Amino acid sequence: HTGATVVVNRSESAEGTVRAIQQNRISYVKLTPSHTKMLMGFKGGGEPLFPEVRAMVVGSAPTTREERRAARRKLTDNFYEQLGVNEAGLLVMATPADQDARPEALGRVVEGVEAEIVDEEGTPLAPGEIGQVRYRGAGFAERYLDNPEADARAFRDGWFYPGDLAAIDAAGYL
């Protein structure tokens, strides 16, 4: 749609992945934390490996504050983190500015998603209080196919409950 080229990297090595990103002048890279760790083991110079990458986005599992800092030093300063689940989509995104402002957070709840922290009865808690995460948004799944037990656990009153405990502060950071 935008005229961009998609490159599917089939390399299982850091060397092959680095070569693919650099030779193809890739500007947007999507990785898992395990791919990020693999790239962190690549022997490079003191400068970031990918200074021209506009966005390197890691998702599927959270990374630690130290892992994000190290990735920004070694790989690219344009290191983003996102977190969500297949059933309900993206919940939070942490830009480099978010990582600097709130290094302890996983990210800020993304636009178009309504998220709350609730107690065991489903009552919303105050900002900063730890409880169950629930969220919803346009286009999210509403149930599992032919699995009423899983539906009862995860989908209630239009909300998706991923089963995680967290807090959301007043600025919307999880």
C-alpha positions as a printed NumPy array, in Angstrom:
array([[  0.   ,   0.   ,   0.   ],
       [  2.794,   2.447,   0.827],
       [  5.251,   1.16 ,  -1.751],
       [  7.525,  -0.458,   0.8  ],
       [  9.303,  -3.764,   0.365],
       [  8.876,  -6.577,   2.867],
       [ 11.905,  -8.763,   3.526],
       [ 11.31 , -12.043,   5.329],
       [ 14.529, -13.051,   7.015],
       [ 14.92 , -16.804,   7.189],
       [ 18.374, -16.723,   8.739],
       [ 18.697, -18.296,  12.16 ],
       [ 22.036, -16.642,  12.892],
       [ 22.954, -13.196,  14.106],
       [ 25.384, -12.828,  11.188],
       [ 22.681, -13.606,   8.612],
       [ 20.176, -11.274,  10.255],
       [ 22.694,  -8.403,  10.497],
       [ 23.654,  -8.945,   6.851],
       [ 19.989,  -8.973,   5.74 ],
       [ 19.176,  -5.741,   7.598],
       [ 22.292,  -3.922,   6.405],
       [ 22.396,  -5.144,   2.784],
       [ 18.681,  -4.566,   2.196],
       [ 18.797,  -1.178,   3.98 ],
       [ 15.823,  -2.251,   6.093],
       [ 14.255,   0.641,   7.973],
       [ 11.621,  -1.175,  10.076],
       [ 12.484,  -4.391,  11.911],
       [ 10.048,  -6.541,  13.905],
       [ 11.625,  -8.982,  16.397],
       [ 10.905, -11.193,  19.37 ],
       [ 12.998, -10.88 ,  22.559],
       [ 14.873, -14.06 ,  21.595],
       [ 15.864, -12.524,  18.235],
       [ 16.95 ,  -9.377,  20.04 ],
       [ 19.146, -11.41 ,  22.417],
       [ 20.671, -13.206,  19.423],
       [ 21.558,  -9.859,  17.808],
       [ 22.968,  -8.574,  21.093],
       [ 25.526, -11.394,  20.919],
       [ 26.801, -10.215,  17.53 ],
       [ 30.376,  -8.923,  17.69 ],
       [ 30.224,  -5.38 ,  16.382],
       [ 32.013,  -2.113,  16.987],
       [ 31.191,   0.453,  19.633],
       [ 28.543,   2.159,  17.493],
       [ 24.979,   0.866,  17.094],
       [ 24.747,  -1.876,  14.471],
       [ 21.735,  -0.296,  12.769],
       [ 21.953,   3.513,  12.93 ],
       [ 19.685,   3.899,   9.878],
       [ 16.846,   1.743,  11.214],
       [ 13.872,   4.037,  11.89 ],
       [ 12.091,   1.54 ,  14.156],
       [ 13.153,  -1.77 ,  15.66 ],
       [ 10.093,  -3.162,  17.423],
       [ 10.299,  -6.071,  19.835],
       [  7.126,  -7.86 ,  20.864],
       [  5.551, -11.122,  22.032],
       [  7.095, -10.978,  25.518],
       [  8.34 ,  -8.181,  27.752],
       [ 11.977,  -7.198,  28.006],
       [ 13.665,  -5.761,  31.063],
       [ 14.741,  -2.162,  31.506],
       [ 18.38 ,  -3.295,  31.211],
       [ 17.686,  -5.24 ,  27.991],
       [ 16.01 ,  -2.187,  26.414],
       [ 18.922,   0.087,  27.381],
       [ 21.469,  -2.388,  26.03 ],
       [ 19.539,  -2.806,  22.762],
       [ 19.411,   0.955,  22.275],
       [ 23.189,   1.165,  22.743],
       [ 24.149,  -1.871,  20.673],
       [ 21.439,  -2.114,  17.992],
       [ 19.664,   1.209,  17.429],
       [ 18.429,   4.119,  19.493],
       [ 15.093,   3.658,  17.681],
       [ 14.193,   0.602,  19.775],
       [ 10.479,   0.199,  20.564],
       [  8.67 ,  -2.387,  22.646],
       [  5.082,  -3.491,  22.221],
       [  2.979,  -5.914,  24.193],
       [ -0.371,  -7.49 ,  23.512],
       [ -1.934, -10.865,  22.843],
       [ -3.248, -12.579,  19.725],
       [ -6.842, -12.609,  20.969],
       [ -7.066,  -8.905,  21.653],
       [ -4.258,  -7.211,  19.792],
       [ -1.843,  -4.571,  20.95 ],
       [ -2.136,  -3.202,  24.492],
       [  0.95 ,  -1.025,  25.07 ],
       [  3.815,   0.502,  23.108],
       [  7.019,   1.968,  24.552],
       [  8.793,   4.454,  22.31 ],
       [ 12.376,   5.45 ,  23.102],
       [ 10.977,   8.618,  24.728],
       [  8.608,   6.487,  26.849],
       [ 11.524,   4.277,  27.911],
       [ 13.437,   7.362,  29.042],
       [ 10.449,   8.905,  30.834],
       [  9.198,   5.712,  32.516],
       [ 11.961,   3.065,  32.401],
       [ 10.05 ,   0.834,  34.848],
       [  6.961,   0.667,  32.593],
       [  6.232,  -1.783,  29.795],
       [  4.748,   1.032,  27.743],
       [  1.793,   3.338,  27.339],
       [ -1.67 ,   2.039,  26.471],
       [ -2.058,   2.557,  22.711],
       [ -4.599,   4.862,  21.145],
       [ -7.919,   3.197,  20.409],
       [ -7.577,   0.72 ,  23.263],
       [ -9.407,   1.066,  26.546],
       [ -7.562,  -0.594,  29.423],
       [ -8.315,  -0.865,  33.11 ],
       [ -6.916,  -2.471,  36.206],
       [ -9.681,  -4.133,  38.219],
       [-10.133,  -6.082,  41.425],
       [-11.506,  -9.644,  41.561],
       [-15.101,  -8.361,  41.264],
       [-14.283,  -6.292,  38.157],
       [-14.306,  -2.932,  39.94 ],
       [-11.775,  -0.477,  38.445],
       [ -8.884,   0.385,  40.741],
       [ -7.195,   3.757,  41.19 ],
       [ -4.126,   4.644,  39.098],
       [ -1.035,   2.879,  40.405],
       [ -2.916,   0.072,  42.175],
       [ -2.08 ,  -3.512,  41.174],
       [ -4.887,  -5.714,  39.944],
       [ -6.085,  -7.676,  36.924],
       [ -5.566,  -6.173,  33.478],
       [ -8.562,  -5.968,  31.191],
       [ -8.815,  -4.237,  27.848],
       [-10.967,  -3.837,  24.765],
       [-10.942,  -2.148,  21.403],
       [-12.482,  -2.184,  17.966],
       [-11.792,  -5.369,  16.029],
       [-10.85 ,  -7.465,  19.052],
       [-12.071, -11.032,  19.305],
       [-15.16 , -11.54 ,  21.443],
       [-14.848, -15.234,  22.184],
       [-12.963, -18.433,  21.451],
       [-14.364, -20.8  ,  18.861],
       [-16.175, -23.714,  20.532],
       [-14.486, -23.218,  23.91 ],
       [-16.974, -21.878,  26.463],
       [-14.655, -22.575,  29.422],
       [-11.909, -20.384,  27.948],
       [-14.538, -17.768,  27.024],
       [-15.702, -17.572,  30.635],
       [-12.122, -17.007,  31.843],
       [-11.019, -14.465,  29.241],
       [-14.068, -12.611,  27.9  ],
       [-16.474, -10.829,  30.235],
       [-18.861,  -7.958,  29.613],
       [-17.055,  -6.899,  26.441],
       [-13.596,  -6.965,  28.054],
       [-10.663,  -9.277,  27.418],
       [ -8.817, -10.493,  30.536],
       [ -5.341, -11.79 ,  29.594],
       [ -4.708, -13.082,  33.134],
       [ -1.97 , -10.582,  33.976],
       [ -1.517,  -8.511,  37.112],
       [ -0.246,  -4.96 ,  36.663],
       [ -0.87 ,  -1.311,  37.423],
       [ -1.585,   1.612,  35.103],
       [ -0.464,   5.044,  36.259],
       [ -2.349,   8.3  ,  35.698],
       [ -0.443,   8.937,  32.442],
       [ -1.518,   5.561,  30.987],
       [  1.728,   3.627,  31.46 ],
       [  1.399,  -0.103,  32.286]])
